[in-house]
Amino acid sequence: MGTDVWLVVRWWGTLFLVGAVAYPITKKLFSSWWDRGYLFSKAVGMATITYLVYLAGMLHAFPFTVSTVWGAMTVVFFAGSVFYFYATRGQAKESGKKYLVSVTREGVLLVVEELFFFCALFFWAWVKGHEPSIHALEKYMDFGFTKSILNSRYFPPPDMWYAGFPINYYYFGHTVMAVLTRLSGIDLAYTFNLMLATLFAFTLTMGFSIAYQVLGTIERISKTLRLFGAILTTYVITMGGNLQTIYAFTKGYMGDNPPPFWTLLWPISDFWSHLPDGLNRYWYANATRFIPFTIHEFPSYSFVVSDVHGHVLSLPFVLLAIALLFVLFLNFIGHEDHNKIPITFSGWFTLIFYGFLVSILLMTNALDGPIYMGLFIIILGLYGWRTAKDRDWWREKIIAILVILIVALLTSLPFLLHFSSFVSSVAVNCPPPFLADRKVGILLFEGVEKCQHSPLWMMAILWGFFVYCGVFFILRVLYEGLKKRQLHIKCTQTEFVLFVFFIFSVGLIIFPEFFYFKDIYPMHFRSNTMFKLGYQAFIMFSLVSGYTIIWSVNVLVNRMKAGRRWHKLFLLLCLPLLFLVVIYPNFSVRSYFDSLRHYEGLNGLNWFATTYPDDYAAITWLNNETRDMQQETCVSSSHVACFMSPVLVEADGDSYTDYARFSAFTGIPAVIGWPVHEWLWRGSYDVVAPRRNDVAVIYGPGQIDETHTILQKYHVRYIMVGTLEWQKYPSLSLTKFQEMGTRVFSSGATSIYEVSDGQ
């Protein structure tokens, strides 16, 4: 435990430095914010520093080394400091005493906020230490991507499961993790789990900052209620679930097609006696797989199951984008004084940074970029319609949209040049028979069997709490107009942005009922669409719900006359719904982390060393042997010789299994890893199947000449023979490999053969 505490402190120090160098930029972006945006500075630093390192690697200007990272930090700090000094040079006319008081207050606040972040980081690192295994789900993939990036001298990094080609995935978030790992000097086996704790801390602290700022706009709200509201809101964003937890109070169900909860209720006379059984039997993952053939995750589930995946790595940038939307529309675009006043210099800077952030979102979790670009446009359009701005106002705002789009395109161009989307088109859910198997414009009409609709009662279970809060919020916003039988929006600028957040989020959860983004999955064809859109809806819904609850409490606390009875009724019905949402961690944390009874440490590979000791020894040998063999890609070519890196061959196998572990834990490209994943990323199984066949020939009996040809084809240097190779290929013969290479490593049943002409 003592070693882990030091690692957490060391990791926190790395994050502190990243945030410190970006604070001048952050302070200017959030100059009107209650704390100058300090809790966002680390996210700003991660985005800007990593992008400079990434761009340098893509241009082959500087290799990915710790010196390059320090150079990028220096550029960000000095550029931000110069810009901040230039932008605020006319504002430093305060008296010395007043300035000293201001600096002292800001300094105390920053210390408190930094302690808040550290406590959040330390807390979830401690929780994660109770089950740190980099095992199951997609952890192999996320670890392998990051390891491959760390091995790379320049970018794009090679795909560790498809030798000869770069990663075809949105991997910028994994690059952020690699940059922090390199800067901290801590092994990835630890930083993988520390990164998860970091993402938890970001979500908690940045969510708090947004909520505290937004709640401060409520009329006559006390500091105590504002603080309580910010804590409640960020708890729902970070740890909240949905109403599916109601099944913990029923008889429960088995299988993938849950019956309505009201058909499973215990008789009232037996309820209390059966309650403990129901609470212990409830399976937390059902809350994310409730509607058959779909996925509807949320941050709390992500922090528990611990996949450091794109949608989780994107969270700090998502919250940064949400915060900047409030800054833009409260200070520069939507402010009442800007009917005729043009956007200021600071406003244009914020717009440019928002465009850059859209590209970061695109490269981290692809759909997040279009989502937050679209959200900006919709808020702007509805605001213009609401206030009937003149033509000059619209001209300037259209220019603002173009600026964001151009900046986003230019900054994401290095990534897009080497990325081929595995979404082939937008498809129609439940197409009419006469259009089946046709494509009309951008719309694809697949067969009539591609028809899935979510039962309304299931949608109510997933989103009922948020929709209930949001509908009440909208009715209050429209209250004055409804009294006059008019559709009239009367609200503050903050409430208007929240109003659009809610409407937009409703659109996100309704979209998969009519359309989906076409990928390779036959039965789960709308899963990824619902997953990626619903994840963002959950965050925005949580913010709206927190605001609505505290808004209603404030009305009652201050004895305001307007609608007090309705606010009382709203809160009375809201409390049981809120209870079901906030108890989710009681089930998820207790189940996944074994009720936090046994602390195992932060090393995510200890389980592998115990389960596969010989394979682990082979991985350690490979990592040491290839430490200085940094990988370099030549993406203009389509063959393996394009890589200046070793290639290995190992047994391939199903996704989410222990196959492809050598490539995942070393980052050394394999001929093929998880075939279904590569099928998704490459768009066709036709390019995956031949590689699987070649691997089978390599490990099959005899055929030495054919095997030698295949090894040369992929420029294989290492042939791996371990536990799973012996299991999958029972006819495997070591004599064959001894004739083609030299055994350079052996431990128990695990061996590594080096092919002399592998390069």
Long-range contacts (C-beta under 8 A, 24 or more apart in sequence): 1-129, 1-599, 1-601, 3-601, 4-125, 4-129, 4-601, 4-602, 7-186, 7-190, 7-194, 7-602, 8-121, 8-122, 8-125, 8-194, 8-197, 8-602, 10-184, 10-185, 10-186, 11-121, 11-180, 11-184, 11-186, 11-191, 11-194, 11-198, 12-117, 12-118, 12-121, 12-122, 13-184, 14-180, 14-183, 14-184, 15-42, 15-117, 15-121, 15-180, 15-198, 16-42, 16-114, 17-73, 17-183, 18-42, 18-45, 18-46, 18-49, 18-73, 18-180, 18-183, 19-44, 19-45, 20-45, 20-77, 21-45, 21-49, 21-73, 21-74, 21-76, 21-77, 21-80, 22-48, 22-49, 22-76, 22-77, 22-80, 23-80, 24-77, 24-80, 24-81, 24-83, 24-84, 25-76, 25-79, 25-80, 25-83, 25-84, 25-353, 27-84, 28-80, 28-83, 28-84, 28-87, 28-88, 28-346, 28-349, 29-324, 29-327, 29-349, 29-350, 29-353, 30-323, 30-327, 31-88, 31-346, 32-327, 32-330, 32-331, 33-209, 33-213, 33-323, 33-327, 34-209, 34-212, 34-213, 34-216, 35-109, 35-110, 35-113, 35-209, 36-106, 37-209, 37-323, 38-109, 38-110, 38-113, 38-114, 39-113, 39-116, 39-117, 39-205, 39-206, 39-208, 39-209, 40-206, 40-209, 40-319, 40-320, 40-323, 42-117, 42-202, 42-316, 43-202, 43-206, 43-316, 43-317, 43-319, 43-320, 44-320, 45-73, 45-76, 46-176, 46-179, 46-180, 46-316, 47-176, 47-317, 47-320, 47-356, 47-357, 47-360, 48-72, 48-76, 49-73, 49-76, 49-179, 50-172, 50-175, 50-176, 50-179, 51-172, 51-356, 51-360, 51-411, 52-76, 53-175, 53-179, 54-155, 54-172, 54-175, 54-414, 55-414, 57-152, 57-153, 57-154, 57-155, 58-154, 58-155, 58-156, 58-414, 58-415, 59-414, 60-154, 63-153, 63-154, 63-630, 64-149, 64-150, 64-152, 64-153, 64-154, 64-155, 64-178, 64-182, 64-630, 65-182, 66-182, 66-183, 66-185, 69-179, 69-182, 69-183, 70-183, 83-349, 87-345, 87-346, 87-349, 113-205, 116-205, 116-208, 117-201, 117-205, 120-200, 120-201, 120-204, 120-205, 121-197, 121-198, 121-200, 121-201, 122-197, 123-197, 124-196, 124-197, 124-200, 124-201, 124-303, 125-193, 125-194, 125-197, 125-602, 126-599, 127-197, 127-589, 127-593, 127-596, 128-193, 128-196, 128-197, 128-306, 128-602, 129-193, 129-599, 129-600, 129-601, 129-602, 130-593, 130-594, 130-596, 130-597, 130-598, 130-599, 130-600, 131-306, 131-592, 131-593, 131-594, 131-600, 132-193, 132-600, 132-601, 132-602, 132-603, 132-604, 132-606, 132-607, 133-604, 133-606, 133-607, 133-608, 134-189, 134-192, 134-193, 134-604, 134-605, 134-607, 134-608, 135-607, 135-608, 135-658, 136-656, 137-305, 137-306, 137-307, 137-656, 138-307, 138-309, 138-655, 138-656, 139-192, 139-306, 139-307, 139-308, 139-604, 140-658, 140-660, 140-661, 140-664, 140-665, 140-674, 141-309, 141-664, 141-674, 141-677, 142-174, 142-192, 142-307, 142-308, 142-309, 143-188, 143-192, 143-308, 143-604, 143-664, 143-665, 144-660, 144-663, 144-664, 144-665, 144-667, 144-673, 145-169, 145-171, 145-174, 146-174, 146-177, 146-178, 146-181, 146-188, 146-192, 146-308, 146-667, 147-188, 147-664, 147-665, 147-666, 147-667, 148-631, 148-667, 148-669, 149-174, 149-175, 149-178, 149-667, 150-178, 150-181, 150-182, 150-188, 150-667, 151-626, 151-629, 151-630, 151-631, 151-645, 151-667, 151-668, 152-630, 152-631, 152-632, 152-633, 153-630, 153-631, 153-632, 154-632, 154-633, 155-633, 156-418, 156-633, 156-635, 157-631, 157-633, 158-631, 158-633, 158-643, 158-645, 158-669, 159-669, 159-678, 159-681, 160-663, 160-664, 160-666, 160-667, 160-668, 160-669, 160-670, 160-673, 161-660, 161-663, 161-664, 161-669, 161-670, 161-672, 161-673, 161-674, 161-677, 161-678, 162-669, 162-672, 162-673, 162-678, 162-681, 162-682, 162-691, 163-640, 163-643, 163-647, 163-669, 163-670, 163-671, 163-714, 163-715, 163-716, 164-638, 164-639, 164-640, 164-641, 164-642, 164-643, 164-647, 164-669, 164-714, 164-715, 165-635, 165-638, 166-418, 166-633, 166-635, 168-418, 168-419, 168-420, 168-422, 168-681, 168-682, 169-310, 169-419, 169-681, 170-310, 170-362, 170-363, 170-364, 170-365, 170-366, 170-415, 170-419, 171-310, 171-363, 172-360, 172-363, 172-364, 172-415, 173-310, 173-312, 173-313, 173-314, 173-364, 173-365, 174-308, 174-313, 176-313, 176-364, 177-308, 177-313, 189-603, 189-604, 189-605, 190-602, 190-603, 190-604, 192-308, 192-604, 193-306, 193-602, 193-604, 194-602, 195-308, 195-313, 196-303, 196-306, 196-308, 196-312, 199-303, 199-308, 199-312, 199-313, 199-315, 199-316, 200-238, 200-303, 202-315, 202-316, 202-319, 203-234, 203-237, 203-238, 203-299, 203-303, 203-315, 203-316, 203-319, 204-234, 204-238, 205-234, 206-316, 206-319, 206-320, 206-323, 207-233, 207-234, 207-237, 207-238, 207-319, 207-542, 207-543, 208-233, 208-234, 209-323, 210-319, 210-322, 210-323, 210-326, 210-543, 211-543, 211-546, 211-547, 213-323, 213-326, 214-326, 214-494, 214-498, 214-543, 214-547, 215-546, 215-547, 215-550, 217-492, 217-493, 217-494, 217-495, 218-547, 218-550, 218-551, 218-554, 219-554, 220-554, 220-558, 220-560, 221-550, 221-554, 222-557, 225-550, 225-553, 225-554, 225-557, 226-550, 228-550, 229-546, 229-547, 229-549, 229-550, 229-553, 232-546, 232-549, 232-550, 233-542, 233-543, 233-545, 233-546, 233-547, 233-550, 234-546, 235-582, 236-542, 236-545, 236-546, 236-581, 236-582, 237-299, 237-539, 237-542, 237-543, 237-546, 238-299, 238-300, 238-303, 239-299, 239-300, 239-303, 239-582, 239-584, 239-585, 240-298, 240-300, 240-542, 240-581, 240-582, 240-584, 241-284, 241-287, 241-298, 241-300, 241-301, 241-580, 241-581, 241-582, 241-583, 241-584, 241-585, 241-588, 242-287, 242-298, 242-461, 242-462, 242-463, 242-464, 242-465, 242-580, 242-581, 242-584, 243-460, 243-461, 243-462, 243-464, 243-465, 243-577, 243-580, 243-581, 244-286, 244-287, 244-290, 244-461, 244-462, 245-282, 245-287, 245-580, 245-581, 245-583, 245-584, 245-587, 246-461, 246-580, 247-278, 247-282, 247-286, 248-278, 248-279, 248-281, 248-282, 248-583, 248-587, 249-275, 249-278, 249-279, 250-278, 251-278, 252-278, 252-281, 252-282, 256-289, 256-292, 257-292, 258-286, 258-290, 258-458, 260-457, 261-461, 279-587, 282-587, 283-587, 283-591, 284-584, 284-587, 284-588, 284-591, 284-592, 287-584, 290-458, 290-461, 290-462, 291-454, 291-455, 291-458, 291-459, 291-462, 291-530, 292-452, 293-452, 293-523, 293-524, 293-525, 293-526, 293-527, 294-452, 294-454, 294-512, 294-524, 294-526, 294-527, 294-530, 294-531, 295-524, 295-527, 295-528, 295-530, 295-531, 296-462, 296-530, 296-531, 296-534, 297-531, 297-534, 297-535, 298-534, 298-535, 298-538, 299-535, 299-538, 299-539, 300-584, 300-585, 300-588, 301-588, 304-585, 304-588, 304-589, 304-592, 304-593, 305-592, 306-592, 310-364, 310-365, 310-366, 311-365, 311-368, 311-531, 311-532, 311-535, 313-364, 313-365, 314-361, 314-364, 314-365, 314-368, 317-357, 317-360, 317-361, 317-364, 317-368, 318-361, 318-368, 318-372, 318-536, 318-539, 319-539, 320-357, 321-354, 321-357, 321-358, 321-361, 321-372, 322-539, 322-540, 322-543, 324-350, 324-353, 324-354, 324-357, 325-354, 325-372, 325-375, 325-376, 325-379, 325-497, 326-494, 326-497, 328-354, 328-376, 329-379, 329-380, 329-383, 329-493, 329-496, 329-497, 330-493, 330-494, 330-497, 333-380, 333-383, 333-397, 333-400, 334-379, 334-383, 334-493, 334-496, 334-497, 335-493, 336-493, 339-387, 339-389, 339-393, 340-390, 340-392, 340-393, 342-396, 343-396, 343-400, 348-400, 348-403, 351-400, 351-403, 351-404, 352-403, 352-404, 352-407, 354-404, 355-403, 355-404, 355-405, 355-406, 355-407, 355-408, 355-411, 356-407, 356-408, 356-411, 358-404, 358-407, 358-408, 359-407, 359-408, 359-409, 359-410, 359-411, 359-412, 359-415, 360-411, 362-408, 362-412, 362-415, 363-412, 363-415, 365-532, 366-421, 366-423, 367-517, 367-532, 367-533, 368-532, 368-536, 369-408, 369-412, 371-508, 371-533, 371-536, 373-404, 373-405, 373-408, 374-504, 375-500, 375-501, 375-504, 376-401, 376-404, 377-401, 378-500, 378-504, 379-497, 379-500, 382-496, 382-500, 383-496, 386-489, 386-496, 418-635, 420-683, 422-519, 422-520, 422-680, 422-681, 422-682, 422-683, 423-517, 423-518, 423-519, 424-518, 424-519, 424-683, 425-517, 425-518, 426-515, 426-516, 426-517, 426-518, 427-515, 427-516, 427-517, 427-518, 427-525, 428-514, 428-515, 429-453, 429-512, 429-513, 429-514, 429-515, 429-516, 429-526, 444-518, 446-518, 446-525, 450-525, 452-525, 452-526, 453-513, 454-512, 454-513, 459-509, 462-509, 462-534, 463-509, 463-537, 463-541, 464-577, 465-545, 465-574, 465-577, 465-578, 465-580, 465-581, 466-505, 466-538, 466-541, 466-542, 466-544, 466-545, 467-506, 467-541, 468-573, 468-574, 468-577, 469-541, 469-544, 469-545, 469-548, 469-549, 469-574, 470-502, 470-505, 470-506, 470-541, 470-544, 470-545, 470-548, 472-548, 472-552, 472-566, 472-570, 473-498, 473-499, 473-502, 473-544, 473-547, 473-548, 473-551, 474-499, 474-502, 476-551, 476-563, 476-566, 479-562, 479-563, 498-543, 498-544, 498-547, 501-540, 501-543, 501-544, 502-540, 502-541, 502-544, 504-540, 505-536, 505-537, 505-540, 505-541, 505-544, 506-537, 508-533, 508-534, 508-536, 508-537, 509-533, 509-534, 509-537, 519-680, 520-676, 520-679, 520-680, 520-683, 520-685, 549-574, 549-578, 605-665, 608-661, 608-665, 612-658, 612-661, 612-722, 612-723, 613-747, 613-748, 614-722, 614-723, 614-747, 614-748, 614-749, 614-750, 615-661, 615-662, 615-722, 615-723, 615-750, 617-745, 617-747, 617-750, 618-662, 618-720, 618-722, 618-745, 618-747, 618-750, 618-751, 618-752, 619-661, 619-662, 619-665, 619-666, 621-745, 621-752, 622-648, 622-662, 622-666, 622-668, 622-718, 622-745, 622-752, 623-665, 623-666, 625-744, 626-666, 626-668, 631-667, 631-669, 640-713, 640-714, 640-715, 641-715, 643-669, 643-715, 645-669, 646-717, 646-718, 646-758, 646-759, 647-671, 647-714, 647-715, 647-716, 647-717, 647-718, 647-758, 648-716, 648-717, 648-718, 648-719, 648-720, 649-695, 649-698, 649-711, 649-714, 649-716, 649-718, 649-719, 649-720, 650-695, 650-720, 650-722, 650-724, 650-725, 651-695, 651-699, 651-720, 651-724, 651-725, 651-727, 651-728, 651-729, 652-691, 652-692, 652-695, 653-724, 653-728, 658-724, 659-724, 659-728, 661-724, 662-720, 662-722, 668-718, 671-695, 671-698, 671-714, 671-716, 696-729, 699-725, 699-728, 699-729, 699-732, 700-729, 700-731, 701-731, 701-733, 701-736, 702-736, 704-736, 704-739, 704-740, 707-736, 707-740, 708-740, 711-740, 711-755, 711-758, 712-757, 715-758, 715-759, 716-755, 716-758, 717-754, 717-755, 717-758, 717-759, 718-752, 718-753, 718-754, 718-755, 718-758, 719-752, 719-753, 719-754, 719-755, 720-750, 720-752, 721-749, 721-750, 721-751, 721-752, 721-753, 722-749, 722-750, 722-751, 723-749, 723-750
